[in-house]
């Protein structure tokens, strides 16, 4: 009976790694949730300058709302990282160091970017109403003297994050396509 069930499960949905060699289920879900939120939020923010004025505020609202959600998911992810079981580290020291550095910087900028965006929006005098429904308290209020500094931090953070994402994705390709090792299966 077990062989019948195993053969009925598509091979593409089963990780070749034992569960103890993979990240926890919560870690995997949070990883892919953050990835999805970034892949929605970043392009929305980029496109704001290229859409008609009539819809730009809708883009802002969605960008800010998804960004605020991303911030909270990242904070949960940081907490999860502190308590979750981690698979054993593998590979040469330089690869482990590079992976740890890029992951740490991804975490840092995935918090800096939404915080600076949220504060910049507030400083420009536009408090956030999350998805047009829930008003979010503004910690700084309208502050034109720091608004552009916060906007600059937000913009630079977005480009740094894009570079870090490129390095992260490059590492995925290196491990999965070139080295053909099991690294990717730890997170899927």
N, C-alpha and C positions, 0 to 999 in steps of 0.2 A: 504493500500500500504506500509506503514512504517513497519508494522509487517512482511510483506513478505520480505522486504529488510533485516530486522534484522535477520530473520530466515535463510536467504541465506548466511549470513556472518558467517564463522566458529567461534565458541566460542573462540578458541585458539588465534585468532588474535585481539580480543577485550579486552582491559584492563577493569577490573571491577571497576576501579577508575574514578571519574570525572576528566576532564582535569586539573582543578585547583589543584588537589592533586598530579599531576605528574610533573616531570621536563619538561621544555620546549622542543619542538621538536629539537631545535639546540643543547641543552645539551645532549639529548638522542643520537642524531646522533654522536656528538663528542665523547661521552663515548664509543660507540661501535666501532667507527673508531679507537680510541686509543687502545682499547682492541684487535682489529684485527691486528693493526700494531705491538703491543707487541708480539702477538702470532705468528707473522711471523719473527720479528726481533730477538727476544731472541733465539729461536732455531737455526736460521742461524748462529748467533755468537757462540753459543755453539758447533755447528758441525764443525766449521772451523778447529779445531785441529784434527778432525777425518776423513777428506776427503783427497783424493789424491792431491798431490802438483799441478797437472795439472789443477784442478778445484778450488783450494783454493782461488785464486784471484777473481774468479767469486763469490764465497761465500762472500768474503770480500766486493766486490763492492755492492752486494745486501744488505748485512747487514748494511753497512755504509749508503747506499742510503735510505733504509727504516728507519734507525735510524735518519737521517737528516730530513726526512719527519715527523717522529714522533715528533721531537723537535718543528717544526713549528706548527703542529696540537696542541701540548700541549700549546704552547704560545697563540694560538687562544682560546683554552679551558680555560686558565686562564682568558683571557679577557671576555669570555662568563660568567664565574663564577661570575665576578664582577658586571655584569649587568643583568643577567637572574633572573627571578622569581624562587624562590625555594619553593618546597612543604613544608607544615608545618612539623616541627620536631616532632617526636613521640617517645614514649618509655621512659624507666627510664633514669635518668641522666647518669649513667655509660655506657649504650649502646650508647647514643648520643655522649658522650665524646670519647668513643673508636672509633666510626664511624668517627667522625670529625678528630681525631688524625691519623687514618689510611689513610683517604682520603688526608689529608694534606701532610703526608709523601709520599704517592703515587705520588702526584703532584710534590713534591720536587725532588724525585728520578727519575721521568719520564722526568725531565729537566736536572738534574745533569748527568744522565747516557749518553744521547746523546751528551751533551756538552763536557763531558770528553772524550768520544770516538772520537768525531770529532777533538778535540784538540790533543789527543794522536796520531791519524793518521797523522795529520799535523806535529807534533813534531818528529815522526819517519821518516819524509821525504816523505810521500805519500799524496799529496793533493787530495782532493775528486773531482772526476768528477761524478756528480750526475747521477745515472743510466747509466753511460758511455757516457753521452751526454753533460751535462752542467758543465763546470769547476766552482768550488766554491772557492772563494777567501780564501786564507790561512792566518788567523790572526797572526799566530806565526811563520810559516815557520819551517824548520828543526831545532830542538832543542833537541839533544840527552840527555842533562843534565836533562830535565824535562819529557821526553817521557815516561819513565818507571813509574814515579810517576802518570802521567795522566792515563796510562794504568791500574795501580793498582786501582785508584779511579773508573775507568770504570768497572773493574771486580768486585770490592766489591759492587758497586752500583747495578750491575746486580743481585748479590746474595741477597742483601737486598730487591731489588724489587721483587724477587721471593718469599721471605718470606712475604712481604706485600701483594702480590697477593694471597698467600695461606690464610692469615688472612681475606682478602676481600671475597674470595670465601667461606671460612668457615662461614662467616657472612651471605652470601647469602643462604647457606644450612640451617643455624640455622633459619633464618626468613622464608624461603619458605617451607622447608621440616619438620622442627620440630615445630616451632611456627605456621606455616601456616597462616602468616599474609600477608598484601598487599605490603610489602616493595619492593619486586622485581618489582612489576607493576609500581612503580614510574619511573623506568628507561627504561622500554620496551614499 
